């Protein structure tokens, strides 16, 4: 922003504030039949409106020139360099080249022609139209750190998954539960939907706020990096489905995508 436009912006702000104050006084005066204050406020508004119109035209011309400069910068290699420097300064590790960057578990896509950035985790994404490098880098940093800075406890997660699996099993296979009267986690080879597992994990609205879906997807991605998914004497198996509509796109810490739709828990044989 130039000094001249800064001064003009301050002037316009003052005129708009003065117009608002006198407009409110004028409306109150009409309602109270206060002809003296009515005439005073009206006499003040007329020159403010005239000056505001002239100053706005000057501001609009200068703003249009700066907008053109912004658009030119977005279309030049300078923008990519500035954005990458801002991401590094914000402490966000990334790879790839403009306009697509990988910052596992996220993917950042810049669409300068549409004037927006998209931060995706699997099929879910957030968008921002604020493309100034520092502003955008900070927007990315907040979301990246929110997911990746959490302490990951594989055993605690598998314990929770086991509890939800048992509840989900009873919902999915009520006949088996009634007929056999056995714990669902002791039954092998019966899958339950991951979407149902997540719903059970976050039954309360506050739980869903504290553990949003992107946390769940990232934690599942971290689980897949373990050499084996075993908790006590239970083995966990993530499965696939032909219906892509029920799959979850899971991204691990290396940015690798995998699609899963179900969870099966097997009781390991004991000697």
FENQUI-V55350 format. One record per backbone hydrogen bond with DSSP energy under -0.5 kcal/mol. NH is the residue of the N-H (numbers start at 1). CO is the residue of the C=O. Records with the same first field share a line. If there is no record, write none. Layout:
NH = CO + CO
This chain:
6 = 2
7 = 3
8 = 4
9 = 5
10 = 6
11 = 7
12 = 8
13 = 9
14 = 10
15 = 11
16 = 12
17 = 13
18 = 14
19 = 15
20 = 16
21 = 17
22 = 18
23 = 19
24 = 20
25 = 21
26 = 22
27 = 23
28 = 24
29 = 25
30 = 26
31 = 27
32 = 28
33 = 29 + 30
34 = 29
35 = 33
38 = 34
39 = 35
40 = 36
41 = 37
42 = 38
43 = 39
44 = 40
45 = 41
46 = 42
47 = 43
48 = 44
49 = 45
50 = 46
51 = 47
52 = 48
53 = 49
54 = 50
55 = 51
56 = 52
57 = 53
58 = 54
59 = 55
60 = 56
61 = 57
62 = 58
63 = 59
64 = 60
65 = 61
66 = 62
67 = 63
68 = 64
69 = 65
70 = 66
71 = 67
72 = 68
73 = 69
74 = 70
75 = 71
76 = 73
79 = 73 + 76
80 = 76
81 = 77
82 = 78
83 = 79
84 = 80
85 = 81
86 = 82
87 = 83
88 = 84
89 = 85
90 = 86
91 = 88
92 = 87
93 = 91
95 = 102
97 = 100
100 = 97
101 = 108
102 = 95
103 = 101 + 106
106 = 103
107 = 120
108 = 101
109 = 107 + 118
110 = 99
111 = 109 + 116
112 = 110
114 = 111
115 = 111
116 = 111
117 = 128
118 = 109
119 = 126
120 = 107 + 118
121 = 124
124 = 121
126 = 119
128 = 117
131 = 129
136 = 132
137 = 133
138 = 134
139 = 135
140 = 136
141 = 137
142 = 138
143 = 139
144 = 140
145 = 141
146 = 142
147 = 143
148 = 144
149 = 145
150 = 147
153 = 151
154 = 152
157 = 153
158 = 154
159 = 155
160 = 156
161 = 157
162 = 158
163 = 159
164 = 160
165 = 161
166 = 162
167 = 163
168 = 164
169 = 165
170 = 166
171 = 167
172 = 168
173 = 169
177 = 173
178 = 174
179 = 175
180 = 176
181 = 177
186 = 183
187 = 184
188 = 186
191 = 189
192 = 263
194 = 261
197 = 193
198 = 194
199 = 195
200 = 196
201 = 197
202 = 198
203 = 200
208 = 204
209 = 205
210 = 206
211 = 207
212 = 209
215 = 212
216 = 212
217 = 213
218 = 214
219 = 215
220 = 216
221 = 217
222 = 218
223 = 219
224 = 220
225 = 222
226 = 223
230 = 228
231 = 234
234 = 231
235 = 266
236 = 229
237 = 264
239 = 262
244 = 242
246 = 243
247 = 244
248 = 260
250 = 248 + 258
252 = 256
255 = 252
258 = 250
260 = 248 + 258
261 = 239
262 = 239
263 = 192
264 = 237
266 = 235 + 264
268 = 233 + 266
